[in-house]
Amino acid sequence: MTCKHCQREVPDQSNFCNFCGGMQQTSASRGYKRLMRSSTDRKIAGVCGGIAEYFDIDSTVVRLVWLVLLFIPVPIVPSIVAYIVAWLVMPQAPIPVTAATVPHTTQVA
């Protein structure tokens, strides 16, 4: 299987690329998304970033919708409670691994 991010060959059953850390789409994970808190796109706990990644939309839109729902007079407390519950229930997404650069040395004979 070829990594869709760095175009290197990775083992068929890998969930992540060994070189760039990009998430791979294996046969077991095709068509299946898991709702997780974002580890990279986070302001407080990564809940809005995780929801945005799940629905493939911009996280700013999710944050603005959450903010509007927060300031509507009736659901202030339910919005805060929902965020805290999502914070506790949603698992943390794994931190993507950046590709380590190894200096290439050449031997001169």
N, C-alpha and C positions, 0 to 999 in steps of 0.2 A: 504494500500500500504506500502511496506517496502522500506526504504532508501537503495540505492545501495552502499552508502559510509559507514554508521555506522550500518546498519542492524536493525534499530529501526523502529517501526511502526509510520507512519505519515498519516495525513488525505489524502483522495483520491485526492482532488482538490488542494493540496499544490504544489507550484512551487519550494519551498525550504524546506529542512528538518529543523524542529524546534530545533533539537539537535546539528547537525554539520554544518548546513548552506549549505549543498550540494544541487546542483540543481537537481530537480526531473523531470522525464519525465512523464508528465501527458498525458491524451488521447488527449487533445487539442494541445499539443506541439509536438506530435510524428511526425517525419519526417519534422519538421520545425525548421530551425536554423535562428537566427537573427544575422546579422553582427554588432558587437558592439566593441568599444575600450576596451581593457583589463584593468581591475582595479588591477590586480596582476602582470602580465607579461608586464611591461612597462619600457621603457628607457626615452622617451620624452613624448609622449602623449598616448601610448598604441595602436597606429594604427597597427603596425606590429604584436604585440602580439594578437590583436583581429583578424587580418586576419589569423594568424597561428591557433588560436583556432577554427575559422570557418572552415578551411580546414583540421583540425586535423594533422598538421605538426609542426615541431619544429620551434619556433620563430626565432632562429638563421638563419635558411635557408631563411626565409622571409626577415630578415634584410640584409643578404648578397646579395640577389637578388636586394633589393631596393638600396643598396650601389653601386652595379655594374651598375644599371640603372642610378644612379645619376652621375657617372663619365664617362659615354659614352658622347662624346662631344656634340651631338645635344640635347638630352632631359634633360639637367641640369635644366633649368627653369621649364619645364613641370613636372619634378619629384618633385621638391620642391613645386610647386603649387598644385599638386595632393595630396601630403602629408598634406598640410595645409587644403585643401578642405575636405579630409577624416577626419581630426582632427575636423573640424567644423560640418560635416554632421553626422558622426557616433556617436550614443549615447554611453554614458559611461555604462559599465556593472556594475551591482550591486556588491558591495564589499562582498565577502563571510564572513559569520559570523563564528567565531571560537567557538567551543563548550566550554561553561563555566563550570569549574569544581566546583562543590558544595561539600564542605566537609561533609562527612557522619558522623553524630554524633549518638552515641548509648547511650541509657539511662540505667543506672545501678540502679536497684531497691534495 
